[in-house]
Amino acid sequence: RFCLPLVLASFPTMATGEEMPPALQDSWGDFWLFRFFVNAAGYASIVVPGYLLIQYFKRRNYLETGRGICFPVITSCVFGSEVKSMHQEDGSLPPRAEPTEPSTARQVVKLLSCAAGLQASYLTWGVLQERVMTRTYGATETDPGEKFKDSQFLVFMNRILAFTVAGLYCALTKQPRHGAPMYKYSFASLSNILSSWCQYEALKYISFPTQVLAKASKVIPVMMMGKLVSRKSYEYWEYLTAALISVGVSMFLLSSAPNRHASTVTTFSGVVLLAGYIIFDSFTSNWQDALFTYKMSSVQMMFGVNVFSCLFTVGSLLEQGALLESLRFMARHSEFTAHAVLLSVCSACGQLFIFYTINQFGAAVFTIIMTLRQAFAILLSCLIYGHTVTVVGGLGVAVVFMALFLRVYARSRMKKRSKKLPPGETPVQKV
């Protein structure tokens, strides 16, 4: 694990014959770029053999010539069992349930419950995320305590619980017949793991409000990935709101107080990690959107992605010896154990609230709730952890959320208008 930093650090000490200080070894081992490549090497040790096996079965035409007890498993993983559905208008979600005689009071209670569940899940998740990554555990008057450093273990904790919840949901409820080749989930899984890792790791270098605003600006790379991956086209107002979000985020970042992170290198690391999070997350959403051309529910997608996420993260942790190290940290600090478990519970429950809210009330209502959640998350983080926001930064935040609400409003108007038009006509000219 430490071969590369040992070699690099030995160059200045070879001439003098001095030994490398242990602190230098620790700093190399904790450097985010080094850990990123170590994690990536662990994932590659699983991806490369899997890729070779898939190519082997395809070249052998295993679907026609294969036999034996492993045939159904290999067929499901490599070939799938069903062709794509070309007539699925919105495969990402099941048809929204519309009651025959809707009760206003009942719908209001449902909406309030969904909003409360989403806010409670993700606000708690955000507060705990910042607590785990930026504060120490076991601090006393004589001992400063220690920080938890392995972001990949937190990703593993989140994914193993999400995998369990999605598996139980699929087992207990009726789901569409699954037909996608299982290996195709691995692409979204890998990018999802890397985006989550960058998200956790970035909190070591930037404040939580900065991270929240950076997430809001991910609509820009999502649009770019949509053009590259899915060949999508966008309306003029989507470009306008994306530009407004960029302006607002820039105002906030340029007005941030410099005393929070004085080191230029630290600030640069945070920006790079945020960029990595946005790029990987943009690829995840677009790849999942492409996968929904197969008949599947959102919970089946959640299950398939998390199967590979658990495989990749536990494999990498075992190869590094970091799994036992993290478990020992949990044994030393019961408070961290409670935080890590609650973090995973909030993440898994939040995903279920997402599916239910969109199914019952549509994507526009869900987006409004989650946009408000981002604003509340910034406020809560500033109150609990003492982050300061200048006047210009506050205006930047206001511009970002104004653009987000404008985006929701324009999208809902476009949908209403398109329903009134005759078939075959487009509501506006594409750009």
C-alpha beads as a LAMMPS data file, in Angstrom:
LAMMPS data file: protein, C-alpha beads

431 atoms
430 bonds

1 atom types
1 bond types

-500.0 500.0 xlo xhi
-500.0 500.0 ylo yhi
-500.0 500.0 zlo zhi

Masses

1 110.0

Atoms # bond

1 1 1 0.000 0.000 0.000
2 1 1 2.793 2.399 0.796
3 1 1 5.272 1.335 -1.929
4 1 1 4.658 4.327 -4.190
5 1 1 4.974 7.053 -1.508
6 1 1 8.041 5.319 -0.079
7 1 1 9.780 5.406 -3.453
8 1 1 8.807 9.010 -4.160
9 1 1 9.716 10.244 -0.712
10 1 1 13.050 8.430 -0.728
11 1 1 14.525 10.556 -3.508
12 1 1 15.492 13.575 -1.373
13 1 1 16.798 11.359 1.424
14 1 1 18.926 8.948 -0.612
15 1 1 21.804 11.413 -0.910
16 1 1 22.050 12.013 2.826
17 1 1 21.260 8.464 3.892
18 1 1 18.565 9.678 6.311
19 1 1 15.450 7.651 6.988
20 1 1 12.095 8.950 5.919
21 1 1 10.057 10.321 8.853
22 1 1 6.941 8.271 9.725
23 1 1 4.824 11.423 9.544
24 1 1 5.683 11.752 5.863
25 1 1 4.490 8.212 5.242
26 1 1 1.220 8.996 7.010
27 1 1 0.709 12.170 4.978
28 1 1 1.220 10.259 1.720
29 1 1 -1.186 7.551 2.843
30 1 1 -3.838 10.183 3.658
31 1 1 -3.385 12.181 0.451
32 1 1 -6.660 12.010 -1.475
33 1 1 -5.087 11.495 -4.911
34 1 1 -3.042 8.538 -3.670
35 1 1 -6.108 6.985 -2.023
36 1 1 -8.109 7.551 -5.203
37 1 1 -5.628 5.561 -7.288
38 1 1 -5.409 2.830 -4.641
39 1 1 -9.207 2.510 -4.641
40 1 1 -9.291 2.557 -8.445
41 1 1 -6.699 -0.231 -8.547
42 1 1 -8.935 -2.290 -6.246
43 1 1 -11.922 -1.769 -8.525
44 1 1 -9.820 -2.640 -11.579
45 1 1 -8.861 -5.971 -9.996
46 1 1 -12.563 -6.876 -10.184
47 1 1 -13.561 -5.079 -13.390
48 1 1 -10.782 -6.432 -15.618
49 1 1 -11.382 -10.165 -14.896
50 1 1 -15.117 -9.564 -15.212
51 1 1 -14.658 -7.887 -18.587
52 1 1 -12.511 -10.752 -19.842
53 1 1 -15.101 -13.309 -18.719
54 1 1 -17.907 -11.422 -20.464
55 1 1 -15.921 -11.261 -23.706
56 1 1 -15.122 -14.967 -23.402
57 1 1 -18.776 -15.982 -23.051
58 1 1 -19.812 -13.719 -25.924
59 1 1 -17.131 -15.091 -28.259
60 1 1 -18.148 -18.644 -27.394
61 1 1 -21.773 -17.798 -28.169
62 1 1 -22.625 -19.181 -24.744
63 1 1 -26.293 -18.262 -25.129
64 1 1 -26.647 -20.938 -27.821
65 1 1 -24.091 -23.515 -26.724
66 1 1 -24.028 -23.218 -22.936
67 1 1 -25.400 -25.882 -20.614
68 1 1 -25.185 -26.808 -16.960
69 1 1 -26.212 -25.504 -13.576
70 1 1 -24.497 -22.122 -14.106
71 1 1 -26.283 -21.427 -17.391
72 1 1 -29.163 -19.294 -15.950
73 1 1 -26.783 -17.190 -13.840
74 1 1 -24.321 -16.553 -16.676
75 1 1 -27.163 -15.793 -19.092
76 1 1 -28.695 -13.275 -16.714
77 1 1 -25.364 -11.581 -15.993
78 1 1 -24.005 -11.429 -19.540
79 1 1 -26.945 -11.531 -21.972
80 1 1 -30.114 -10.698 -20.065
81 1 1 -33.434 -12.345 -20.661
82 1 1 -35.537 -9.768 -22.439
83 1 1 -35.203 -7.308 -25.331
84 1 1 -35.435 -3.574 -24.813
85 1 1 -38.845 -1.947 -24.692
86 1 1 -38.910 0.694 -27.413
87 1 1 -42.392 1.892 -26.498
88 1 1 -41.697 2.828 -22.921
89 1 1 -42.292 6.562 -22.657
90 1 1 -40.758 6.973 -19.232
91 1 1 -39.158 3.759 -18.087
92 1 1 -37.427 5.417 -15.167
93 1 1 -40.570 5.235 -13.093
94 1 1 -43.725 3.139 -12.931
95 1 1 -46.950 4.877 -13.946
96 1 1 -48.056 7.331 -11.322
97 1 1 -50.935 6.057 -9.225
98 1 1 -54.021 8.225 -9.749
99 1 1 -56.884 7.438 -7.354
100 1 1 -60.336 7.308 -8.927
101 1 1 -61.835 9.668 -6.327
102 1 1 -58.948 11.696 -4.918
103 1 1 -59.499 13.168 -1.496
104 1 1 -57.886 16.582 -1.063
105 1 1 -57.231 16.068 2.624
106 1 1 -55.691 12.656 2.018
107 1 1 -53.458 14.003 -0.768
108 1 1 -52.325 16.871 1.450
109 1 1 -51.430 14.442 4.240
110 1 1 -49.509 12.267 1.769
111 1 1 -47.638 15.282 0.390
112 1 1 -46.743 16.555 3.864
113 1 1 -45.574 13.074 4.871
114 1 1 -43.375 12.777 1.778
115 1 1 -41.922 16.251 2.309
116 1 1 -41.263 15.557 5.984
117 1 1 -39.664 12.187 5.207
118 1 1 -37.384 13.647 2.531
119 1 1 -36.397 16.623 4.661
120 1 1 -35.747 14.535 7.765
121 1 1 -33.767 11.887 5.882
122 1 1 -31.521 14.170 3.873
123 1 1 -31.073 16.971 6.407
124 1 1 -29.984 14.410 9.002
125 1 1 -27.777 12.751 6.386
126 1 1 -26.111 16.080 5.554
127 1 1 -25.456 17.019 9.179
128 1 1 -24.029 13.577 9.966
129 1 1 -21.897 13.594 6.823
130 1 1 -20.220 16.816 7.882
131 1 1 -19.837 15.590 11.458
132 1 1 -18.166 12.323 10.472
133 1 1 -15.734 13.818 7.962
134 1 1 -14.709 17.025 9.734
135 1 1 -14.767 16.329 13.491
136 1 1 -12.747 14.074 15.786
137 1 1 -13.911 11.161 17.932
138 1 1 -12.767 10.261 21.434
139 1 1 -11.480 13.735 22.292
140 1 1 -10.711 14.409 25.974
141 1 1 -8.915 17.125 27.908
142 1 1 -5.576 15.399 27.354
143 1 1 -6.264 13.600 24.055
144 1 1 -7.297 15.528 20.895
145 1 1 -9.026 12.414 19.535
146 1 1 -8.808 11.013 16.020
147 1 1 -10.621 11.601 12.749
148 1 1 -12.129 8.913 10.588
149 1 1 -10.311 9.066 7.252
150 1 1 -11.583 6.257 5.023
151 1 1 -14.416 7.657 2.893
152 1 1 -14.721 4.369 0.999
153 1 1 -15.892 2.555 4.132
154 1 1 -18.758 5.040 4.522
155 1 1 -19.704 4.433 0.889
156 1 1 -19.705 0.689 1.598
157 1 1 -21.925 1.156 4.671
158 1 1 -24.442 3.184 2.655
159 1 1 -24.506 0.713 -0.215
160 1 1 -24.843 -2.457 1.849
161 1 1 -27.932 -1.103 3.606
162 1 1 -29.430 0.251 0.355
163 1 1 -28.824 -3.167 -1.230
164 1 1 -30.627 -4.878 1.671
165 1 1 -33.593 -2.489 1.625
166 1 1 -34.000 -2.703 -2.171
167 1 1 -33.712 -6.504 -2.081
168 1 1 -36.411 -6.824 0.579
169 1 1 -38.668 -4.398 -1.306
170 1 1 -38.294 -6.364 -4.551
171 1 1 -38.947 -9.645 -2.722
172 1 1 -42.093 -8.392 -0.971
173 1 1 -43.695 -6.453 -3.833
174 1 1 -44.570 -7.281 -7.421
175 1 1 -41.933 -6.048 -9.861
176 1 1 -41.616 -6.133 -13.686
177 1 1 -39.791 -9.105 -15.155
178 1 1 -36.120 -8.194 -15.198
179 1 1 -34.373 -8.392 -18.562
180 1 1 -31.257 -6.193 -18.523
181 1 1 -27.842 -7.901 -18.521
182 1 1 -26.596 -7.561 -14.951
183 1 1 -23.107 -6.456 -15.935
184 1 1 -24.512 -3.199 -17.361
185 1 1 -25.291 -2.033 -13.821
186 1 1 -21.569 -2.091 -13.058
187 1 1 -20.911 1.064 -15.105
188 1 1 -23.421 3.133 -13.125
189 1 1 -22.239 1.460 -9.927
190 1 1 -18.595 2.355 -10.495
191 1 1 -19.335 5.995 -11.306
192 1 1 -21.752 6.152 -8.354
193 1 1 -19.090 4.844 -5.956
194 1 1 -16.510 7.324 -7.221
195 1 1 -18.946 10.248 -7.047
196 1 1 -19.905 9.364 -3.456
197 1 1 -16.237 8.965 -2.505
198 1 1 -15.413 12.392 -3.957
199 1 1 -18.386 13.853 -2.108
200 1 1 -17.223 12.536 1.280
201 1 1 -13.565 13.332 0.617
202 1 1 -14.319 16.909 -0.486
203 1 1 -15.640 17.760 2.987
204 1 1 -12.067 17.507 4.266
205 1 1 -11.179 20.550 2.142
206 1 1 -14.316 22.658 1.652
207 1 1 -17.344 23.679 3.680
208 1 1 -20.672 21.892 3.456
209 1 1 -22.551 24.952 2.042
210 1 1 -20.007 25.091 -0.801
211 1 1 -20.618 21.422 -1.517
212 1 1 -24.405 21.896 -1.560
213 1 1 -24.159 24.713 -4.088
214 1 1 -21.776 22.677 -6.212
215 1 1 -24.391 19.897 -6.277
216 1 1 -26.980 22.417 -7.466
217 1 1 -24.700 23.355 -10.367
218 1 1 -24.437 19.762 -11.593
219 1 1 -27.291 20.407 -14.044
220 1 1 -24.631 21.851 -16.364
221 1 1 -22.440 18.721 -16.658
222 1 1 -25.617 16.589 -16.649
223 1 1 -26.727 18.448 -19.781
224 1 1 -23.281 18.007 -21.320
225 1 1 -23.274 14.281 -20.503
226 1 1 -26.803 14.026 -21.899
227 1 1 -25.580 15.358 -25.215
228 1 1 -22.562 13.042 -25.260
229 1 1 -24.132 9.839 -23.897
230 1 1 -27.794 10.055 -24.945
231 1 1 -27.679 12.658 -27.769
232 1 1 -30.299 14.743 -26.000
233 1 1 -31.407 18.232 -27.007
234 1 1 -32.411 20.984 -24.562
235 1 1 -34.685 24.019 -24.535
236 1 1 -33.420 27.606 -24.410
237 1 1 -34.651 28.090 -20.814
238 1 1 -32.558 25.118 -19.675
239 1 1 -29.423 26.836 -20.933
240 1 1 -30.548 30.100 -19.291
241 1 1 -31.118 28.549 -15.882
242 1 1 -27.826 26.655 -16.138
243 1 1 -26.027 29.958 -16.782
244 1 1 -27.781 31.590 -13.796
245 1 1 -26.736 28.710 -11.563
246 1 1 -23.134 29.111 -12.714
247 1 1 -23.235 32.835 -11.912
248 1 1 -24.716 32.224 -8.455
249 1 1 -22.207 29.524 -7.553
250 1 1 -19.342 31.733 -8.748
251 1 1 -20.575 34.617 -6.588
252 1 1 -20.706 32.367 -3.546
253 1 1 -17.280 30.812 -4.094
254 1 1 -15.514 34.104 -4.837
255 1 1 -17.024 35.788 -1.763
256 1 1 -16.251 32.977 0.706
257 1 1 -14.182 33.962 3.705
258 1 1 -10.539 32.988 3.123
259 1 1 -9.877 32.027 6.746
260 1 1 -11.872 28.812 6.455
261 1 1 -9.218 27.122 4.324
262 1 1 -6.152 29.273 3.994
263 1 1 -4.088 26.824 1.960
264 1 1 -4.319 27.243 -1.816
265 1 1 -3.519 23.557 -2.269
266 1 1 -6.345 22.596 0.091
267 1 1 -8.829 24.785 -1.777
268 1 1 -7.668 23.393 -5.118
269 1 1 -8.086 19.824 -3.828
270 1 1 -11.636 20.591 -2.778
271 1 1 -12.476 22.044 -6.202
272 1 1 -10.979 19.030 -7.998
273 1 1 -12.918 16.605 -5.792
274 1 1 -16.157 18.529 -6.367
275 1 1 -15.521 18.448 -10.113
276 1 1 -14.944 14.700 -9.866
277 1 1 -18.193 14.264 -7.935
278 1 1 -20.189 16.247 -10.505
279 1 1 -18.662 14.457 -13.517
280 1 1 -19.124 10.947 -12.095
281 1 1 -22.645 11.709 -10.851
282 1 1 -23.621 13.144 -14.245
283 1 1 -22.476 9.967 -15.959
284 1 1 -24.404 7.839 -13.420
285 1 1 -27.740 9.542 -14.057
286 1 1 -27.371 9.428 -17.840
287 1 1 -26.277 5.787 -17.875
288 1 1 -29.208 4.838 -15.631
289 1 1 -31.523 6.740 -17.951
290 1 1 -30.204 4.659 -20.847
291 1 1 -30.679 1.449 -18.835
292 1 1 -34.346 2.274 -18.241
293 1 1 -35.019 1.383 -21.882
294 1 1 -35.205 -2.128 -20.430
295 1 1 -38.374 -2.886 -18.494
296 1 1 -37.530 -2.331 -14.827
297 1 1 -38.665 -0.375 -11.813
298 1 1 -36.607 2.198 -9.928
299 1 1 -36.194 -0.197 -6.998
300 1 1 -34.812 -2.862 -9.346
301 1 1 -32.344 -0.272 -10.598
302 1 1 -31.423 0.547 -6.998
303 1 1 -30.886 -3.147 -6.261
304 1 1 -28.788 -3.834 -9.385
305 1 1 -26.497 -0.837 -8.911
306 1 1 -25.961 -1.553 -5.217
307 1 1 -25.093 -5.213 -5.858
308 1 1 -22.019 -4.114 -7.787
309 1 1 -21.345 -1.219 -5.406
310 1 1 -21.072 -3.656 -2.495
311 1 1 -18.860 -5.974 -4.551
312 1 1 -16.472 -3.204 -5.630
313 1 1 -16.160 -1.487 -2.248
314 1 1 -15.768 -4.609 -0.112
315 1 1 -13.220 -6.022 -2.585
316 1 1 -11.165 -2.823 -2.521
317 1 1 -11.387 -2.521 1.275
318 1 1 -10.237 -6.115 1.782
319 1 1 -7.330 -5.718 -0.622
320 1 1 -6.128 -2.621 1.238
321 1 1 -6.735 -4.092 4.682
322 1 1 -8.915 -1.056 5.375
323 1 1 -12.065 -2.993 6.266
324 1 1 -10.639 -4.370 9.511
325 1 1 -9.044 -1.017 10.289
326 1 1 -12.408 0.751 9.934
327 1 1 -14.157 -1.917 12.032
328 1 1 -11.542 -1.410 14.743
329 1 1 -12.254 2.330 14.613
330 1 1 -15.952 1.543 15.094
331 1 1 -15.081 -0.653 18.093
332 1 1 -13.026 2.153 19.662
333 1 1 -15.682 4.830 19.130
334 1 1 -19.296 3.833 19.683
335 1 1 -20.412 7.351 18.739
336 1 1 -18.946 6.873 15.267
337 1 1 -20.751 3.532 14.950
338 1 1 -24.076 5.219 15.698
339 1 1 -23.335 8.009 13.215
340 1 1 -22.280 5.613 10.427
341 1 1 -25.354 3.399 10.879
342 1 1 -27.726 6.379 11.028
343 1 1 -26.029 7.845 7.951
344 1 1 -26.745 4.638 6.027
345 1 1 -30.340 4.425 7.290
346 1 1 -31.043 8.010 6.207
347 1 1 -29.537 7.354 2.766
348 1 1 -31.593 4.180 2.178
349 1 1 -34.856 5.614 3.521
350 1 1 -34.316 8.787 1.518
351 1 1 -34.134 6.786 -1.709
352 1 1 -37.433 5.043 -0.918
353 1 1 -39.072 8.426 -0.183
354 1 1 -37.781 9.644 -3.554
355 1 1 -39.441 6.773 -5.424
356 1 1 -42.737 7.140 -3.566
357 1 1 -42.905 10.946 -3.908
358 1 1 -42.280 10.926 -7.658
359 1 1 -44.734 8.058 -8.115
360 1 1 -47.499 9.896 -6.230
361 1 1 -46.928 13.562 -7.103
362 1 1 -44.534 13.714 -10.063
363 1 1 -41.010 14.966 -10.623
364 1 1 -41.843 18.679 -10.368
365 1 1 -43.141 18.446 -6.784
366 1 1 -40.185 16.264 -5.826
367 1 1 -37.711 18.770 -7.284
368 1 1 -39.288 21.633 -5.322
369 1 1 -39.037 19.646 -2.077
370 1 1 -35.403 18.744 -2.695
371 1 1 -34.519 22.313 -3.694
372 1 1 -35.949 23.546 -0.399
373 1 1 -33.960 20.810 1.313
374 1 1 -30.738 22.204 -0.128
375 1 1 -31.553 25.671 1.200
376 1 1 -32.389 24.252 4.642
377 1 1 -29.183 22.182 4.592
378 1 1 -27.053 25.297 4.077
379 1 1 -28.875 27.127 6.877
380 1 1 -28.621 24.175 9.249
381 1 1 -24.919 23.688 8.559
382 1 1 -24.210 27.371 9.195
383 1 1 -26.112 27.237 12.501
384 1 1 -24.563 23.991 13.788
385 1 1 -20.991 24.261 12.502
386 1 1 -20.560 28.036 12.399
387 1 1 -19.995 28.626 8.667
388 1 1 -20.112 32.279 7.640
389 1 1 -21.770 33.583 4.470
390 1 1 -21.101 37.117 3.198
391 1 1 -23.719 39.392 1.618
392 1 1 -22.435 38.675 -1.896
393 1 1 -22.371 34.947 -1.073
394 1 1 -25.964 35.158 0.147
395 1 1 -26.987 36.828 -3.117
396 1 1 -25.237 34.032 -4.989
397 1 1 -27.226 31.450 -3.026
398 1 1 -30.440 33.347 -3.824
399 1 1 -29.582 33.404 -7.547
400 1 1 -28.960 29.644 -7.538
401 1 1 -32.268 28.765 -5.899
402 1 1 -34.171 31.290 -8.018
403 1 1 -32.773 29.553 -11.113
404 1 1 -33.735 26.135 -9.730
405 1 1 -37.328 27.190 -9.067
406 1 1 -37.479 28.864 -12.489
407 1 1 -36.337 25.572 -13.972
408 1 1 -39.126 23.659 -12.195
409 1 1 -41.742 26.235 -13.240
410 1 1 -40.668 26.245 -16.896
411 1 1 -40.598 22.462 -17.046
412 1 1 -44.124 22.148 -15.598
413 1 1 -45.432 24.757 -18.075
414 1 1 -43.821 22.893 -20.962
415 1 1 -45.451 19.620 -19.905
416 1 1 -48.900 21.230 -19.632
417 1 1 -48.494 22.888 -23.014
418 1 1 -47.303 19.717 -24.729
419 1 1 -50.389 17.848 -23.477
420 1 1 -52.670 20.385 -25.195
421 1 1 -50.889 20.151 -28.559
422 1 1 -51.956 17.649 -31.237
423 1 1 -49.737 14.560 -31.592
424 1 1 -46.612 15.141 -33.636
425 1 1 -46.268 18.867 -32.833
426 1 1 -43.466 20.120 -30.630
427 1 1 -44.218 22.893 -28.132
428 1 1 -41.051 24.938 -28.897
429 1 1 -38.104 24.802 -31.195
430 1 1 -35.252 22.672 -29.875
431 1 1 -31.799 24.215 -29.519

Bonds

1 1 1 2
2 1 2 3
3 1 3 4
4 1 4 5
5 1 5 6
6 1 6 7
7 1 7 8
8 1 8 9
9 1 9 10
10 1 10 11
11 1 11 12
12 1 12 13
13 1 13 14
14 1 14 15
15 1 15 16
16 1 16 17
17 1 17 18
18 1 18 19
19 1 19 20
20 1 20 21
21 1 21 22
22 1 22 23
23 1 23 24
24 1 24 25
25 1 25 26
26 1 26 27
27 1 27 28
28 1 28 29
29 1 29 30
30 1 30 31
31 1 31 32
32 1 32 33
33 1 33 34
34 1 34 35
35 1 35 36
36 1 36 37
37 1 37 38
38 1 38 39
39 1 39 40
40 1 40 41
41 1 41 42
42 1 42 43
43 1 43 44
44 1 44 45
45 1 45 46
46 1 46 47
47 1 47 48
48 1 48 49
49 1 49 50
50 1 50 51
51 1 51 52
52 1 52 53
53 1 53 54
54 1 54 55
55 1 55 56
56 1 56 57
57 1 57 58
58 1 58 59
59 1 59 60
60 1 60 61
61 1 61 62
62 1 62 63
63 1 63 64
64 1 64 65
65 1 65 66
66 1 66 67
67 1 67 68
68 1 68 69
69 1 69 70
70 1 70 71
71 1 71 72
72 1 72 73
73 1 73 74
74 1 74 75
75 1 75 76
76 1 76 77
77 1 77 78
78 1 78 79
79 1 79 80
80 1 80 81
81 1 81 82
82 1 82 83
83 1 83 84
84 1 84 85
85 1 85 86
86 1 86 87
87 1 87 88
88 1 88 89
89 1 89 90
90 1 90 91
91 1 91 92
92 1 92 93
93 1 93 94
94 1 94 95
95 1 95 96
96 1 96 97
97 1 97 98
98 1 98 99
99 1 99 100
100 1 100 101
101 1 101 102
102 1 102 103
103 1 103 104
104 1 104 105
105 1 105 106
106 1 106 107
107 1 107 108
108 1 108 109
109 1 109 110
110 1 110 111
111 1 111 112
112 1 112 113
113 1 113 114
114 1 114 115
115 1 115 116
116 1 116 117
117 1 117 118
118 1 118 119
119 1 119 120
120 1 120 121
121 1 121 122
122 1 122 123
123 1 123 124
124 1 124 125
125 1 125 126
126 1 126 127
127 1 127 128
128 1 128 129
129 1 129 130
130 1 130 131
131 1 131 132
132 1 132 133
133 1 133 134
134 1 134 135
135 1 135 136
136 1 136 137
137 1 137 138
138 1 138 139
139 1 139 140
140 1 140 141
141 1 141 142
142 1 142 143
143 1 143 144
144 1 144 145
145 1 145 146
146 1 146 147
147 1 147 148
148 1 148 149
149 1 149 150
150 1 150 151
151 1 151 152
152 1 152 153
153 1 153 154
154 1 154 155
155 1 155 156
156 1 156 157
157 1 157 158
158 1 158 159
159 1 159 160
160 1 160 161
161 1 161 162
162 1 162 163
163 1 163 164
164 1 164 165
165 1 165 166
166 1 166 167
167 1 167 168
168 1 168 169
169 1 169 170
170 1 170 171
171 1 171 172
172 1 172 173
173 1 173 174
174 1 174 175
175 1 175 176
176 1 176 177
177 1 177 178
178 1 178 179
179 1 179 180
180 1 180 181
181 1 181 182
182 1 182 183
183 1 183 184
184 1 184 185
185 1 185 186
186 1 186 187
187 1 187 188
188 1 188 189
189 1 189 190
190 1 190 191
191 1 191 192
192 1 192 193
193 1 193 194
194 1 194 195
195 1 195 196
196 1 196 197
197 1 197 198
198 1 198 199
199 1 199 200
200 1 200 201
201 1 201 202
202 1 202 203
203 1 203 204
204 1 204 205
205 1 205 206
206 1 206 207
207 1 207 208
208 1 208 209
209 1 209 210
210 1 210 211
211 1 211 212
212 1 212 213
213 1 213 214
214 1 214 215
215 1 215 216
216 1 216 217
217 1 217 218
218 1 218 219
219 1 219 220
220 1 220 221
221 1 221 222
222 1 222 223
223 1 223 224
224 1 224 225
225 1 225 226
226 1 226 227
227 1 227 228
228 1 228 229
229 1 229 230
230 1 230 231
231 1 231 232
232 1 232 233
233 1 233 234
234 1 234 235
235 1 235 236
236 1 236 237
237 1 237 238
238 1 238 239
239 1 239 240
240 1 240 241
241 1 241 242
242 1 242 243
243 1 243 244
244 1 244 245
245 1 245 246
246 1 246 247
247 1 247 248
248 1 248 249
249 1 249 250
250 1 250 251
251 1 251 252
252 1 252 253
253 1 253 254
254 1 254 255
255 1 255 256
256 1 256 257
257 1 257 258
258 1 258 259
259 1 259 260
260 1 260 261
261 1 261 262
262 1 262 263
263 1 263 264
264 1 264 265
265 1 265 266
266 1 266 267
267 1 267 268
268 1 268 269
269 1 269 270
270 1 270 271
271 1 271 272
272 1 272 273
273 1 273 274
274 1 274 275
275 1 275 276
276 1 276 277
277 1 277 278
278 1 278 279
279 1 279 280
280 1 280 281
281 1 281 282
282 1 282 283
283 1 283 284
284 1 284 285
285 1 285 286
286 1 286 287
287 1 287 288
288 1 288 289
289 1 289 290
290 1 290 291
291 1 291 292
292 1 292 293
293 1 293 294
294 1 294 295
295 1 295 296
296 1 296 297
297 1 297 298
298 1 298 299
299 1 299 300
300 1 300 301
301 1 301 302
302 1 302 303
303 1 303 304
304 1 304 305
305 1 305 306
306 1 306 307
307 1 307 308
308 1 308 309
309 1 309 310
310 1 310 311
311 1 311 312
312 1 312 313
313 1 313 314
314 1 314 315
315 1 315 316
316 1 316 317
317 1 317 318
318 1 318 319
319 1 319 320
320 1 320 321
321 1 321 322
322 1 322 323
323 1 323 324
324 1 324 325
325 1 325 326
326 1 326 327
327 1 327 328
328 1 328 329
329 1 329 330
330 1 330 331
331 1 331 332
332 1 332 333
333 1 333 334
334 1 334 335
335 1 335 336
336 1 336 337
337 1 337 338
338 1 338 339
339 1 339 340
340 1 340 341
341 1 341 342
342 1 342 343
343 1 343 344
344 1 344 345
345 1 345 346
346 1 346 347
347 1 347 348
348 1 348 349
349 1 349 350
350 1 350 351
351 1 351 352
352 1 352 353
353 1 353 354
354 1 354 355
355 1 355 356
356 1 356 357
357 1 357 358
358 1 358 359
359 1 359 360
360 1 360 361
361 1 361 362
362 1 362 363
363 1 363 364
364 1 364 365
365 1 365 366
366 1 366 367
367 1 367 368
368 1 368 369
369 1 369 370
370 1 370 371
371 1 371 372
372 1 372 373
373 1 373 374
374 1 374 375
375 1 375 376
376 1 376 377
377 1 377 378
378 1 378 379
379 1 379 380
380 1 380 381
381 1 381 382
382 1 382 383
383 1 383 384
384 1 384 385
385 1 385 386
386 1 386 387
387 1 387 388
388 1 388 389
389 1 389 390
390 1 390 391
391 1 391 392
392 1 392 393
393 1 393 394
394 1 394 395
395 1 395 396
396 1 396 397
397 1 397 398
398 1 398 399
399 1 399 400
400 1 400 401
401 1 401 402
402 1 402 403
403 1 403 404
404 1 404 405
405 1 405 406
406 1 406 407
407 1 407 408
408 1 408 409
409 1 409 410
410 1 410 411
411 1 411 412
412 1 412 413
413 1 413 414
414 1 414 415
415 1 415 416
416 1 416 417
417 1 417 418
418 1 418 419
419 1 419 420
420 1 420 421
421 1 421 422
422 1 422 423
423 1 423 424
424 1 424 425
425 1 425 426
426 1 426 427
427 1 427 428
428 1 428 429
429 1 429 430
430 1 430 431
